[in-house]
Amino acid sequence: MTSMLEQSPTRFSVRAEPLAAPDLPSHANGRRRRSRSKAGRTRRWGVFIVASGAALLCALAFAFAVTRPVRADAASARTELGQSLGLLKLGNISAARAHAQAAIKADPDWGLAHAVMARIFLALGDGVAAEGELGRARATGFDIERAHQLYAHAWLLQGDAKRALAEAAKAKPLYAGYAARVGALAHAAQGDLPGAQRTLSNILAASPNDSAAWSDLGRVRYNSGDIAGAIDAATRALAIDRNNIAALTLRGELVRGQYGLVAALPWFEQALKHDAYFHPALIEYAGTLGDVGRYGEMLEATRKALAARPGSPQAYYLQAVLAARAGNFDLARTLMERTAGQLGDIPGALLLGGTLAYQAGAFEQAIEQFRQVVGRQPMNITARRLLGAALLRSGDAKGALEALRPVALRGDADTYTLSLVARAFERTGERDWSGKFLDRAAWPSREGSAPFGTDDSLPILTAAANEAPDDPIRRVGYLRGLIDAGDAGSALAQAQALARDNPGAPAAHLAVGDTLMVLGRYADAAAAYRRAADVHFDEPTMLRAVDALDRAGQRPAAANVLALFLSQNPQNIAGQRLAAHWQIAGGEWDSAIETLEGLRQRVGNRDAALLAELAYAYLGDEDDQTGLAYGKAAYKLAPMNPAATDAYGWALYQSGENAPALQLLEKAVSIAPDHAVLRWHLGQVYADLGRKAEAAGQIQAALADPSFQDRDAAQAVLRTLNS
């Protein structure tokens, strides 16, 4: 497989506490015109048993051929049902439903027509409607002994996996394949993913051309973290049957993770060509369109999903995301209420619901939802940050500290989290600790990103891993415990063993890379991240790979990885911020302005680092007035932030105000003396003021940093000073 990193180049964000915008340039409410152009989703296991197994279709067709109901419109009913079965085989489930409905209308007492309609409802993921049709089929003479597998599927869709397993065991041999697939997905729904995979593997050993079984195996592998295995299974399913729209939808989800958002869209579109109202594909398509920024098309797709399945909670959730992004929080809350709590197991829905509750001042309600997310995803930094903010606003400062602790102890903790911790310590009366975290919040991160730590002790993590040695999640937890304990050597050996045992799981390769980063083996870490990206190229993988390559001195390769990621994920904020930073470093002022102004429109005017970078970009583009306005705004927000201080001082210097500029630049260097760019700026001001010795000292300090970019210019100034 060609490495994704060798090729060419969370659905919503609502800040916890909206604040008034600082003074900004006159064009701050829109991009400056220059000479340039511009879900959580539910996955219930039973939904993805596809249109019909070959055995069931043959049986239904045989029954259709030999059954001659003596009724007034029997001929019309047979014609409609024949068309329905043909469309079902072609993957057009919605059209198949329409013809089955017509058959039932023509002959309401034909049991086979009701049974076929039940099968169609199962393919659409509606277990309640399917059970209703099975009851009508039975009441009109259909042999219910032929329907045990259908009842099992219906009950699985309704969330009763135990009952589904018992019913599937009653199926006749003719329907054994279908019943076994239902049983496998019931095991998966109960958390027995290895058991589900074994069952499906047994089915495929006996029937290797069972496309539906391959797509079911792909879904189970996907949910168990075996992404490479899922890709293989979905590919095999489609090679056998190009009309398998469940496999097409799964392939789209896998491509979205492997190659990016834009690359996934054609797969969903292909599924929708078979059935324009296939609900699972519409939901995935809508969510992907939203992430790409095509909001109008996203809204249209959600409306079609609601037409296909009235009251669809997934569609209402995605519409609520759209409303929240647009700042219409009342509408977003109304739409979330329409989900009727049916998405309570989806982290994205819980985050959105909690954020909307926080915005409305319902802090206890917000805390409840954020706690659920953190309980399921303890490494979710966004959820911890939101939980900490809500607890602090509710008056529980100690609870806020407990929630924020794992994030605040990271070397790369963000300013907002550190500020929350400082405020929490102030409320508990521990002003000394409050001051320490306020100081950290004012300074830029001194350390790179690190693997997320754990609150559990190493003995507890060891015991958990030993209890389930085949569970990769527990083994990853054990690895992190070893790293936290300082035993990176043992952690590396364990991580490499995990990757060998689970070659298709990107998390295993990430664990290897994270451990190598701790050991300072950056090039080797980049290779591990590349293997992870080959099967799942998401934001965390991209950031890790870029960091490792950059630290290994491979900036062009790192830039290529970033460009590739942004080509498929153009709305990604982290990627755009990194791209803008590098554009400034490379003197690409116009491109940096375009990127940063787009970001400011999305994240608002309260981000001091973003405003500081805008100041640098405009100053580099010789627009001193706008640069000064942004530098001043950044400094007003964060007067102890060295980047904001330097940006304002540099803007004043470019405007000819040397005295106040010197004060600010000296202040910036005193806050962050190891920052080469700050020393370079101060050295230039000293040189202009004729303070040669001080200028030379600052410039030499900047040149001593191997990561310093403006070496040629700095050496030229130094030669002038020494002449």
Disulfide bonds with the S-S distance in Angstrom:
none
